[in-house]
Structure formats: C-alpha cells, structure tokens
Amino acid sequence: MLEAEGVSKVFPLTVGLFRRRVGEVRAVDGVALSIRAGETLALVGESGSGKTTLAKVLIRLLPPTAGVIRFDGRDVTRLSERALRPVRRQMQIVFQDPASSLNPRRRVKDIVAAPLEIHGIGTPLQRLRRVAELLERVELPPGDFLFRYPHALSGGQRQRVAIARALALEPKFLVLDEPTSALDVSVQAKIVGLLRRLQRDLSLTFLFISHDLSLVRNVADTIAVMYLGKVVEFAPTETLFRAPSHPYTRALLSTIPLVDDAEQALVPEKISLTGEIPSAARIPPGCAFHPRCFARITGCDRVLPDLLEIGPHHRVRCILYDPAHGARGLPRTAVRAGERSGEPTR
Amino acid sequence: MRPVEPLLAVRNLTIDFHLFEGRAQVINGIDLEIARGESVALVGETGCGKSVTAKAILGLLPPNAEVVSGRILFAGRDLLTLSPGEFQQLRGRRIAMIFQDPSTALNPVFTVGEQLQDVLLQRDGGGRTWSRTRARRAARGRCVEMLRVVRLPDPEGSLARYPAELSGGMRQRVLIALALIQNPELVIADEPGTALDVSIQDQILLELRDLVRTRGTSMLYITHNLGVARMVSDRIYVMYAGEIAEIAPTQRLFTGQLHPYAQGLLAAIPRLTGTIGEGIEGRIPDYVTPPPACRFEPRCPFRMAVCREVRPLLIEAEPDRSVACHLHPGPKT
C-alpha cells in the first residue's frame, strides 16, 4: 500500500531578517518502511523522535527533503499539489487532540461534511445523508449528534467525530496520530475497539503513531521503533515483544508502568535510562542512542550501523548485531531485574 | 484504645460548585486517611474530583466552590477552620504540592535558585534587608543540597539558570526539590511526570518514591494511571464521580477488584500480553443532576433495582479493603 525509501526531512534553523542558516534539525533521517494493505504499522517513540513528522511526510502534508514515497505502487514524492488531490482522498489523518482539531464554531454535521464540500462531492442533502451514515459508522446516533457543537461532546465522542471526518472521502489509508493519548483508558479501549471494527469492515490500512508500547501491542501488526529520526528496530509485533533486540527498545519496554504479573514476566529486566533524549538539532555522532545506552561498546560513538536483518522481517540498527563487530547481540537479560544501570550508588 | 492517629484524615467531605447550570455536587461525602510515612494513590479518570480533593486539602479551592460539610484533619487540626494566615503557615512547610506541568508551574522570570530560596526563606516572613541577604547566603547551601538529592545534573550551576534553560525532566526535578526543601510531612503530587516521556517519567517516579520513603514523608499521589499508582503507592483509593468506590492495599487491588468500576477500569488498560478490554459504556454523570443513589449505576453491567434507590456506603468487605457497592453487602452484624 505504502512504501518509503530513504525518506528524510530536514528543517533548517535560521536566524535574523535574512534567515541566515545556522544549523539544521534532522527530524527524519533515511527511513525505509512498507505497509501492506489492510495492516497496521505502528511508529513508536518518545517526543522528538520524529514519528509525527515522518507520518506527515508519508502522506505529503510535508515535502520530503530526500527519499521516495510510493502509494499504491505510484511514486507520489514529487507530485504537484494539483496532481496530489486525488491521492489525498485516499489518505487521511486523525490528530491527537480532538479538542483542538475540531472547529468549535461549527456543528458536527458541518465538521464531518467539510472534506466532501472541499472536494465538491454531492448536493447538500446528499452530504447530510452521508454524514449521518458516517456517524452511524463511528457509533454515534446521528439524531443526537448532527446538530451539536464540539463543546457539547465528551473527549471520546469528539474523537469519534474526527474519525468520521477522516472517513468521509472513503480513504484506504489512515494516519492515526496518538488518537487516544488525550483520552481516559476506559474511553481509549472503546476507541480501539471501534478502530478495529472499522479496519475490518472497510479494509483500511493504518499508520498508528504512539508512545505507548502496551497500546501498540494491541493494535499493530508491525512496529517501527524510532529514536531521533531513525528507525532503530522494525519487527512484527509478536517478534518485537518476544525478542526485543535494540537496547533502546529494551529500555523503553522496561519503563512502562505495568498492572499485572503476566506482563511483568515479559519484562524480566529493569533498565532505567539516564539522561534525556537530545535535541534533534544536536544529534550525537555515531549511534544517536549511545550516550544513554547501557550496552555501549567502543565504536558506538563513531559507527552508525545499518538496519541489520537479524530474523524474519526483524531488523535492528545496533552495532552489537553487526557481523563486522562480532554480532554478539544483546543478552536476553542484560541487566538483572531490580538492578539499574548507569546510576551512581547512594 | 484508638489506633495511631493518621497524619491526614478527610471525613465525609462534601463540596459543591456553584455553576451557571446550578449547584454541582462535585465531591459527595468522601473519606480518606493517610498514615505517617504512607504513600496513598488517589486514582480516577478525568472529572472524578481527584484534583478538587487535593485542592481542598491545600485550601486552594476556587471561589465558586463551597464546602458543604466534612472535616479535613491534618495532625489533629481541622484545616477547614484555619484562617488564611494560618493556612499560609502550613502550606509549603508541612504540606507541599508537586504540580503536574513542569513547564507552567515554575516562574519563568526567576532563576531556579531564587525560586528555591523564596520557598526556604518564606519561613522567616520578610525581615530586614541585611538579615535577608545573610539568610539567602545560608539558604544557598541548602538549595544546592536539595538539587543534589533530586539528582539534577550540575546542582551548583543550575541555581543561576532560568526554567527555560532546563529540559522538561530537569524542571520536574526542580519542582520536586521545591516541594521537599522544607521537609514537609505530607506531599501532594498531582500527576507529576505525565507531561514527560515514559523513560523520564519512570526515572522520576522511582526517585520520588524512594525519596519520600527514606524521608518518612507521607504522599498523596493523584493519577489516572493505575500502572503508575502501582509503582508509587502502598494503598489505592479508586474514585468515581466524586465518591470513593474502592480502597485497597496496592498489590491486592491488582489481583482482584471488588467494585465494578475498578474492574472495568483495570480491564480497559492495554496489556503487554496483548489483551485490551471493552472499555466502560457511557460517560461520567452530570454533577448538577447526578444519579440518585449509586453514581455508577447508569454505566454498571451488574446494576440492580436497589442501586437506584439506596446509596451504597463504603464498608469493609475484607480486612483493610473497603468498597461502596451493593454487590458487597459486607459482613453481617
């Protein structure tokens, strides 16, 4: 459905009236991935990892600095805005915060009908009928909701409206940018259930952006873990949780607050990362993760490994798996449970 | 014989808010106790009244809030009867607050050192200029020490920095230092770290937990995240629509929940094992016209006729565990 090769997005940092270039932010750096029709690919990472920028580049909301993007077998990297229009109908996005992505001064019926209006589809009556249909799809009774304003909706209902709007043009591909992170868990579970039904009934392909690995475990077929603009691990969901291999993935897994012992058994080690994610304007040399890495070896600060294939569809960007460096890999329990790395003893 | 008096005891607290739509019954008779040295988590979803409870304890309710009944006993004194001046003596010194959002809770135009010293010197309440200068010098050492305790990198250099020069995680550490520098007996934490990434949140939560444990400080930790509550607390209060639904020791809450709301909430959490529940039908009730008896009844999968007629009261269903639900009539007396 969607393929990307070597996609990069660099924002220049400028100062002054003449916008002198003083540096650059490599938000996305050489990302390659592919999403099969009907599947969900999740982009996971912390804030500043470039996951939202990557998604925006993939659906051409932002022009890529380098790389090739193919949608449905067609190169859309350099299409003009005009040529892009019919493609745009196929790819839609649902934003994180439904409180700010819905116009507070328009009623639900107008919000959901907006894409139809923009693309000049149907008469006003046909559009209204279509909106009612869409509201049914997202499980909001149209009679109750057509004439409401966003402020009269709960967070979950607002997100359903945003999903209805994204579905208005019958897209095949939907980017979901942290669609539930502003919601309570009891509502999140409802939205996840809805998204699953929509995917099945409308055979949609999802790009699901999230920082929450436990959520992603439940929605994605394939997961790409990102750190500072690069994919550091790429694997089918089952594989990623059975054999997480990049030190960053392992650390991220061990920091999730868990609620039961069966989960705890999947995370035998406790790795507390020290320090914080550096700014994308000052990416460390070599492997960008090395200053925070608990498993670093000599060479990590110089060599940037490729994404190495370590199993079926399982790729990792870490020198520990590089045959040139012995390919020893990271032991399953690098750090004993309860022990924390990199911290001064008290 | 009475058991040891808790440090904080909230008794039958009822708070209404005066709104345009009418009188909203936001807190409906809650009881809460925190022993000395204990960490208690108050868990609930958006709008359940957990932050209002915290504000009531700190005497920071907005003007349209009215405490209808109840008492808030802190070390034996009823906070609701204190004058604003007396409250000021308590706040920051004996009860401190760690705020949620590190980017807005610090004053952007003062340095970290100035803000820490302000909190520290508040004790002396003004005084003449020369003594203030001397006091500031003495305070400096304690500020550096405190920043070291919360593991801020380069504590000495950080004193001269402005909040904008610090990262989110570092600001959160400064907020913790601000709360703990006066050695309060009770710290109220309103979801610190939720604005941060998980890897940083994890570091800070573990450190905060260890810090209050080693200092013997009591903590009221307010959160919507049960996983976080599991990390930091000894006991959990589950709150729903302005009422306490269930109270349990932390470990035991996760092995089995008594209240249907607690069950639904826990089931809705996505698990690493690859399961996610259905979520809970409906939404939190309107506080102006709440359900007449049990406030969870309209959303409850187990509702019975009695649930619309009689309000379930908190009863001890098991030793150290209480629940407010008609499914658990409690031991017959």
Interface residues (C-beta under 8 A of the other chain):
Chain A: E46 S47 S154 G155 G156 D184 V185 S186 V187 Q188 A189 K190 I191 V192 G193 H211 D212 L213 S214 L215 R217 N218 F241 A251 L252 L253 T255 I256 P257 L258 V259 D260 A262 E263 L266 V267 S272 L273 T274 E276 I277
Chain B: E45 T46 S167 G168 G169 M170 D197 V198 S199 I200 Q201 D202 Q203 L205 L206 H224 N225 L226 G227 V228 R230 M231 F254 G264 L265 L266 A267 A268 I269 P270 R271 L272 T273 G274 T275 I276 G277 E278 G279 I280 R283
